[in-house]
Amino acid sequence: MGAYFSEFKIFCGNGNPELAQEICDCLGVPLGEADVKKFSDGEIAVNIHESVRGKDCYIVQSTCDPVNDNLMELCIMIDAMKRASAGRINAVIPYYGYARQDRTAKPRDPITAKLVAEILQAAGAERVITMDLHAAQIQGFFDIPVDHLQGNPLMVKYYQDELKDKDLDLVVVSPDHGSVGRARNLAEPLGCPIAIIDKRRPRPNVSEIMNIIGDIEGKDCILVDDLVDTAGTICNAANAIKERGAKSVRAIATHAVLSGPAIERIEAAAIDEMVFLNTITLHEDKMLPKFKTLSVANLFAQAIYRVYNNQPLSDLFK
């Protein structure tokens, strides 16, 4: 595939260099030469070591922890390429940080997801390629094209391959009202019903189970969410459906944010297997025996290939 990319370059910051390298391997192109470090005073230093003049440039950078550093790295790389006369600058953001701050939930709240969109555009980004935004309407915060990839096809294929020879009575469970659409999208191709957990959140990063809508007794349940942060929601949901008679509990999510007590909670929870996509690097110190990761590299590689060649991306959603 690399022969098609004479005017094409992929770079990355420190947000997810492993995924960037995987994407390059899928496309058969080398990762662009760049240093993204810090000066002694903490300021970010970016040096691009090859010409980008007139080239289609793709910067792979998840804005995960440390969120502000990774976001600033991305903006500075965009600015550096703009000043070096890059032909088109595309921000490839597998995990879009600040996505949960998408509305004013209470008086005087900022809408930081919108602010980040404006910052990226002001820096010089001309397109964004991302995956499983916490709120799909964030696409509308941008005045540039946004390609919003879905992790669901990878999840469906995984469970179709993994569970096809097992005699299971599956139910896909949404851990809250916000993930009902995701649960339906996973359940439909698997040919199984869904259940919904009704919860309330008395304060940030704290959730309480109120009720379960649907039949989960004696069922093999799959919990699905877009991200796992402190793991309170997914673990409370897993424990609740297990206590109410679920036979087994699996869980899958796109983004492994895993902050605070997440690892301890998942380890202690009634979750038999926890699957993540690798939009965020899952380091060894956060790996548990019940964890499994699926690579999104080929999906992003196909998206980049299609964008570069002005081809439609609609097939990637199947």
C-alpha positions as CSV (number, residue, x, y, z in Angstrom):
1,M,0.0,0.0,0.0
2,G,3.0,2.3,0.6
3,A,3.5,3.0,-3.1
4,Y,0.4,5.2,-3.1
5,F,1.7,7.5,-0.5
6,S,4.5,9.6,-2.1
7,E,2.9,12.8,-0.8
8,F,1.8,11.4,2.5
9,K,3.4,11.4,6.0
10,I,2.3,10.1,9.5
11,F,3.7,11.6,12.7
12,C,3.0,11.2,16.3
13,G,3.5,12.8,19.7
14,N,3.8,10.9,23.0
15,G,0.0,10.2,23.4
16,N,0.0,6.8,21.7
17,P,3.2,6.1,19.8
18,E,2.6,2.3,19.8
19,L,-0.7,2.8,17.9
20,A,0.9,5.2,15.5
21,Q,3.6,2.7,14.6
22,E,0.9,0.0,14.1
23,I,-1.0,2.3,11.7
24,C,2.2,2.9,9.7
25,D,2.9,-0.9,9.6
26,C,-0.6,-1.5,8.2
27,L,-0.1,1.2,5.5
28,G,3.5,0.1,4.8
29,V,5.0,3.5,5.4
30,P,7.6,4.7,7.9
31,L,6.6,6.8,10.9
32,G,7.7,10.4,10.3
33,E,10.9,11.6,12.1
34,A,10.1,14.0,14.8
35,D,11.2,14.7,18.4
36,V,8.5,15.8,20.9
37,K,10.2,16.5,24.2
38,K,10.2,19.1,27.0
39,F,12.6,21.9,27.8
40,S,13.9,22.1,31.3
41,D,11.2,24.5,32.4
42,G,8.4,22.1,31.2
43,E,7.6,23.8,27.9
44,I,7.1,21.4,25.0
45,A,9.7,21.2,22.3
46,V,8.8,19.9,18.9
47,N,11.3,19.3,16.1
48,I,10.2,17.9,12.7
49,H,13.3,16.2,11.1
50,E,12.0,15.9,7.5
51,S,10.3,18.1,4.9
52,V,6.5,18.3,5.0
53,R,6.2,21.0,2.3
54,G,3.1,20.2,0.2
55,K,2.6,16.9,1.9
56,D,-0.6,15.4,3.4
57,C,0.3,15.1,7.1
58,Y,-1.5,13.0,9.7
59,I,-0.6,13.5,13.4
60,V,-1.7,10.5,15.5
61,Q,-2.2,11.7,19.1
62,S,-4.6,10.5,21.8
63,T,-5.3,13.3,24.2
64,C,-5.3,11.0,27.2
65,D,-3.4,11.4,30.5
66,P,-1.4,13.7,30.8
67,V,-4.3,15.3,28.9
68,N,-3.0,18.9,28.7
69,D,0.5,17.8,27.7
70,N,-0.8,15.6,24.9
71,L,-3.2,18.3,23.7
72,M,-0.5,20.9,23.7
73,E,1.9,18.6,21.9
74,L,-0.7,18.1,19.2
75,C,-1.4,21.8,18.8
76,I,2.4,22.6,18.6
77,M,2.9,19.9,16.0
78,I,0.1,21.2,13.9
79,D,1.5,24.7,14.1
80,A,5.0,23.5,13.2
81,M,3.7,21.8,10.1
82,K,1.5,24.7,9.1
83,R,4.6,27.0,9.3
84,A,6.5,24.4,7.3
85,S,4.0,24.7,4.4
86,A,2.4,21.3,4.8
87,G,-0.3,20.6,2.2
88,R,-3.0,19.4,4.5
89,I,-2.9,18.8,8.3
90,N,-5.1,16.1,9.7
91,A,-5.4,15.5,13.5
92,V,-5.9,11.7,14.1
93,I,-7.2,11.6,17.7
94,P,-8.2,8.0,18.7
95,Y,-9.2,9.3,22.1
96,Y,-10.6,12.8,22.3
97,G,-10.0,14.2,25.8
98,Y,-12.5,16.6,27.5
99,A,-15.3,15.0,25.5
100,R,-17.4,14.5,28.6
101,Q,-17.5,18.3,29.1
102,D,-19.9,18.8,26.2
103,R,-22.7,20.8,27.8
104,T,-23.5,23.0,30.8
105,A,-24.7,20.4,33.3
106,K,-25.0,23.1,36.0
107,P,-24.6,26.9,36.2
108,R,-21.2,28.3,35.1
109,D,-20.0,25.1,33.7
110,P,-17.5,25.4,30.7
111,I,-18.1,23.5,27.5
112,T,-14.5,22.4,27.2
113,A,-15.1,19.9,24.4
114,K,-16.1,22.9,22.2
115,L,-13.1,24.9,23.5
116,V,-10.7,22.1,22.5
117,A,-12.3,22.0,19.0
118,E,-11.7,25.7,18.6
119,I,-8.1,25.4,19.8
120,L,-7.3,22.6,17.3
121,Q,-8.8,24.7,14.5
122,A,-6.9,27.8,15.5
123,A,-3.7,25.8,15.6
124,G,-4.3,24.9,11.9
125,A,-6.0,21.4,11.8
126,E,-7.9,20.9,8.6
127,R,-9.6,17.6,9.4
128,V,-10.1,15.4,12.5
129,I,-10.3,11.6,12.5
130,T,-11.4,10.3,15.9
131,M,-13.3,7.3,17.4
132,D,-16.3,6.8,19.7
133,L,-16.8,10.3,21.0
134,H,-18.5,10.4,24.4
135,A,-21.2,12.5,22.7
136,A,-21.5,12.3,18.9
137,Q,-22.7,15.9,18.6
138,I,-19.2,17.0,19.4
139,Q,-18.6,16.6,15.7
140,G,-20.7,19.8,15.3
141,F,-18.3,21.8,17.5
142,F,-15.9,21.8,14.6
143,D,-16.1,23.9,11.4
144,I,-13.8,21.4,9.6
145,P,-14.5,17.8,8.5
146,V,-14.7,15.3,11.3
147,D,-14.6,11.5,10.5
148,H,-16.1,9.8,13.5
149,L,-15.0,6.1,13.4
150,Q,-17.0,3.5,15.4
151,G,-15.4,0.7,17.5
152,N,-18.6,-1.4,17.3
153,P,-17.6,-3.4,14.2
154,L,-14.5,-4.6,16.0
155,M,-16.5,-5.5,19.1
156,V,-19.1,-7.4,17.1
157,K,-16.4,-9.4,15.2
158,Y,-14.6,-10.2,18.4
159,Y,-17.7,-11.6,20.1
160,Q,-18.8,-13.4,16.9
161,D,-15.4,-15.2,16.7
162,E,-14.9,-15.6,20.5
163,L,-18.4,-16.9,21.5
164,K,-19.6,-18.7,18.3
165,D,-18.8,-22.2,19.6
166,K,-20.1,-21.6,23.2
167,D,-23.6,-22.3,24.2
168,L,-24.4,-18.9,25.7
169,D,-27.7,-17.1,26.4
170,L,-26.4,-13.6,25.6
171,V,-27.8,-10.3,26.7
172,V,-26.1,-7.0,26.0
173,V,-26.4,-4.6,29.0
174,S,-26.1,-0.8,28.9
175,P,-24.6,0.4,32.2
176,D,-26.6,3.7,31.9
177,H,-29.1,5.5,29.7
178,G,-26.2,7.1,27.7
179,S,-25.0,3.8,26.3
180,V,-28.4,2.4,25.2
181,G,-27.5,3.1,21.5
182,R,-24.2,1.4,21.9
183,A,-25.9,-1.7,23.5
184,R,-28.4,-1.9,20.6
185,N,-25.7,-1.6,18.0
186,L,-23.8,-4.5,19.6
187,A,-26.8,-6.6,20.3
188,E,-28.4,-6.5,16.9
189,P,-25.7,-8.3,14.9
190,L,-25.2,-10.7,17.8
191,G,-28.9,-11.5,17.6
192,C,-29.6,-11.0,21.3
193,P,-31.8,-8.7,23.5
194,I,-30.6,-5.8,25.6
195,A,-31.0,-4.7,29.2
196,I,-30.6,-1.2,30.7
197,I,-29.3,-0.2,34.1
198,D,-31.0,2.9,35.6
199,K,-28.5,4.8,37.7
200,R,-28.1,8.2,39.2
201,R,-24.9,10.1,39.7
202,P,-25.0,12.1,43.0
203,R,-21.6,13.7,42.2
204,P,-18.8,13.3,39.6
205,N,-17.2,9.8,39.3
206,V,-19.9,8.4,41.7
207,S,-22.8,6.3,40.5
208,E,-25.6,4.4,42.2
209,I,-27.7,1.6,40.7
210,M,-31.4,2.3,40.9
211,N,-33.1,-0.4,38.7
212,I,-32.5,-2.9,35.9
213,I,-34.8,-2.9,32.9
214,G,-34.8,-6.2,31.1
215,D,-34.2,-9.9,31.8
216,I,-30.7,-10.8,33.0
217,E,-31.4,-13.7,35.3
218,G,-29.5,-16.8,34.2
219,K,-28.1,-14.9,31.2
220,D,-24.5,-14.4,29.9
221,C,-24.2,-10.6,30.0
222,I,-22.0,-8.3,28.0
223,L,-21.7,-4.8,29.4
224,V,-20.7,-2.1,26.8
225,D,-19.6,1.5,27.3
226,D,-17.5,4.1,25.4
227,L,-14.9,4.5,28.1
228,V,-13.9,3.3,31.6
229,D,-12.5,6.0,33.8
230,T,-12.6,5.3,37.6
231,A,-14.6,2.1,36.7
232,G,-17.4,2.9,39.2
233,T,-20.2,2.7,36.6
234,I,-19.0,-0.5,34.9
235,C,-18.1,-2.3,38.2
236,N,-21.4,-1.3,40.0
237,A,-23.3,-2.5,37.0
238,A,-21.4,-5.8,36.9
239,N,-21.9,-6.4,40.6
240,A,-25.6,-5.5,40.4
241,I,-26.5,-7.8,37.5
242,K,-24.4,-10.7,39.1
243,E,-26.3,-10.2,42.4
244,R,-29.6,-10.3,40.4
245,G,-28.8,-13.7,38.9
246,A,-26.6,-13.2,35.8
247,K,-24.8,-16.4,34.9
248,S,-21.6,-14.6,33.6
249,V,-20.5,-11.0,33.1
250,R,-18.2,-9.7,30.4
251,A,-17.5,-6.1,29.6
252,I,-16.1,-4.2,26.7
253,A,-15.3,-0.5,26.2
254,T,-13.4,1.6,23.6
255,H,-11.2,3.8,25.8
256,A,-9.2,2.5,28.7
257,V,-8.9,5.8,30.7
258,L,-8.5,3.9,34.0
259,S,-7.8,6.6,36.5
260,G,-7.8,6.6,40.3
261,P,-9.1,3.3,41.8
262,A,-10.1,1.8,38.4
263,I,-7.7,-1.2,38.4
264,E,-8.5,-2.3,42.0
265,R,-12.3,-1.9,41.3
266,I,-12.2,-4.0,38.1
267,E,-10.0,-6.6,39.8
268,A,-12.5,-7.0,42.6
269,A,-15.7,-6.7,40.4
270,A,-17.8,-9.6,39.1
271,I,-16.3,-9.2,35.6
272,D,-15.0,-12.3,34.0
273,E,-13.3,-10.6,31.0
274,M,-12.7,-6.9,30.3
275,V,-12.0,-5.9,26.7
276,F,-10.6,-2.6,25.5
277,L,-9.7,-1.1,22.2
278,N,-6.1,0.3,22.1
279,T,-7.0,4.0,21.5
280,I,-5.1,4.5,24.8
281,T,-2.0,2.6,25.6
282,L,-2.6,0.1,28.3
283,H,0.7,-0.1,30.1
284,E,2.0,-3.2,31.9
285,D,1.4,-1.7,35.4
286,K,-2.3,-1.5,34.6
287,M,-2.7,-4.9,33.0
288,L,-4.8,-7.5,34.7
289,P,-5.2,-11.2,33.7
290,K,-8.9,-10.5,32.8
291,F,-7.9,-7.6,30.4
292,K,-7.8,-8.1,26.7
293,T,-7.1,-5.4,24.0
294,L,-8.2,-5.2,20.4
295,S,-6.3,-3.1,17.9
296,V,-7.9,-0.2,16.0
297,A,-4.8,0.3,13.9
298,N,-6.2,-1.3,10.7
299,L,-9.4,0.7,11.0
300,F,-7.5,4.0,11.3
301,A,-5.1,3.0,8.6
302,Q,-8.0,2.4,6.2
303,A,-9.6,5.7,7.2
304,I,-6.3,7.5,6.5
305,Y,-5.9,5.7,3.2
306,R,-9.4,6.6,2.1
307,V,-9.2,10.3,3.2
308,Y,-5.9,10.7,1.3
309,N,-7.3,9.1,-1.8
310,N,-10.7,11.0,-1.5
311,Q,-12.6,7.8,-1.1
312,P,-15.8,7.3,1.1
313,L,-15.4,6.0,4.6
314,S,-19.0,4.5,4.8
315,D,-17.8,0.9,4.4
316,L,-15.8,1.2,7.6
317,F,-19.0,1.5,9.7
318,K,-20.2,-2.0,8.7
